[in-house]
């Protein structure tokens, strides 16, 4: 009975988030792991199945569409990969785990977008028309905003996936945050994408690829700077100083992340 109730609550929370403010779905994997933390693997599977069955009932009566269930499955990836790595590759660096899980989530999200939105350009134009009719944003500003989104679409989707996965690890093992490490080999894809984006500046895949790996290093750089400051006399202000450095100069954070990863 408890598992049935747990599955219904989980499904209800997911539907509520999707209905009220879909961007908050990045918090769902962390929330789900928190609610099922003390359940066995078998019980977790049962709760998830009950949750999906609960959503299927709503889909059957036309209250929800299949996209909601698909998104639920996509955002189950962080949890699945988390436990698979613990079982089969427990010696992997924490940031490598986050990166790997984020890449898997990212790829599945891209496939979902591709097969859900057959005419992405047309959908963009429809959204632009809605904004034009409901807001006071000028056409020029709106065009710039949507051009930025289109030229950074892969980065935006990856950020969504990365935040979701990062929060899972932050919730589970934030106590050992200072010991989260990254493999130095991440510099290889950065060099490749940097070179390709320099040679082919109009190719958004290459430019987004460079930004994605840069984001990975910035996330690690934040941790590296915090640890460095805590080793000095300003340790009490480590979080504040780290935040200021991140806001004022992400490039410094990126360079620090790269250098520290090469130790």
Buried (B, 14 or more C-beta within 10 A) or exposed (E): EEBBEBBBBBBBBBBEBBEEEEEEBBBBBBBBBEBBEEBEEEBBEBBBEBBBEBBBEBBEEEEBEEEBBBBBEBBBBBBBBBEEBEEEEEEBBBBBBBBBBBBBBBBBBBEBEEEEEEEEEEEBEEEBEEBEEEEEBEEEEBEEEBEEEEEBBBBEBBBBBBBBBBBBBBBBBEEEEEEBBBEEEBBEBBEBBBEBBEEEEEEBEBBBBBBBBBBBBBBBBBBBBBBBBBEEEEEEBBEEBBBEBBEEEBEBBBBBBBEBBEE
